[in-house]
Amino acid sequence: MAAHPVDEKLPALKMATSGLQHVAAMYAGVVAPPLIVGAAVGLSGADLTFLTGACLFTAGLATFLQTLGFWKIGARLPFVNGVTFAGVAPMTAIVASAKDKSDALPMIYGAVIVAGLLGFLAAPFFSKAVRFFPPVVTGSVITLIGVSLLPVAFGWAQGPDAKASDYGSTSNLTLAGITLLIVLLLRRFTRGFVKQIAVLLGLVLGTLIAIPVGATDFSPVAHADVVGFPTPFHFGAPTFHLAAILSMCVVMVVSMTESTADMLALGEIVERPSDERTIAAGLRADTLGSALSPLFNGFMCSAFAQNIGLVAMTRIRSRFVVAVGGGFLVLMGLCPMAASLIAVVPRPVLGGAGIVLFGSVAASGIQTLVRARLEKDNNVLIVAVSLAVGIIPITAPDFYHAFPATAKIVLDSGISTGCITAVVLNLVFNHLGRGKEAEDVTHPMEAGEELAHTG
């Protein structure tokens, strides 16, 4: 009996290039949190490089846990794990609350360890929510994941620094457009292996095109060390403060919600639906990876939605490909010079490729919604409201400005709010009082028959 595509081991070259493609797709997302938090702490250039390398290293270890797994740990799906961006705001708040900035990172690490261990214990209970994720819910959430990621790609397309004079310039947008065009042409006019690594080739060609116009910066390579190891507790032993722990526990709940949605999305894409057991194992990998990450100076880890788009587009579903990507992440953490090679790719080039990747996730969500019985007006309302609520942080970033900072951790995550809304509305419309539910229903924008004939 042939192995499922998820468990397939591909030829070495294909495995390596496809794994590198996953690293390229998520690199910017992994390095952004340590750069932001490190800058808030006031780290030196050397310590900032060390912190970034540590997050790459721990992302690789967490990816191994998720893809290869052991015992009841790991979803064994093609998931890349890395530093969750949901933790950036509370971590910078912890930095601001510290009287001595040198105490901030140990406070963060202590809080992440506790939140990770509590999340690990809660994983089997959290996973039981999977029965509340029918296609109408998963389709809405998957669509939201893609839509929520698209602004990231648009930001990349404009340039690396929103305060720079060339941010959003014609040259940056043109470079993003050229990269997008290259990926599309490769997907349309090539076959086989070349077609599957179209995104990686687009990144390479886009970077080469950027060199003559001066958009490629090679200074990260010139200043990077060849070898480096994330020494345990480099910034000090973890300390434990209740306020910091509570804030990171909230982030953990958000992260587990998003990871559950991501596992359901990826399960649909690879045609191995994620059941309660898979989700529990995946959440254990997320939370254990988070608990271990501070040992090597990393932050809370979570599944990366960016890479779901790559799986959807390339149709390379092997978890071992992503495990190879995890190996590249570990090597980058141990070899800063290798990590800097990915940093050479201009942000507009990443943006052009990201439009394809993240748009593919949204398209997968729409495919799932096709199976969601949208002829029922209840389901249409669930999709309509959950998408609207999930899009609020994208279209109106200051919408929740009057809410407490702790609440905003959840509210500012469109994926989390949209997911919660979809689950709750599905319970209300399709479970509570289900016996009274009419099967022949109208479109919510049309008058019901009983209304059409009144008066």
Disulfide bonds with the S-S distance in Angstrom:
none
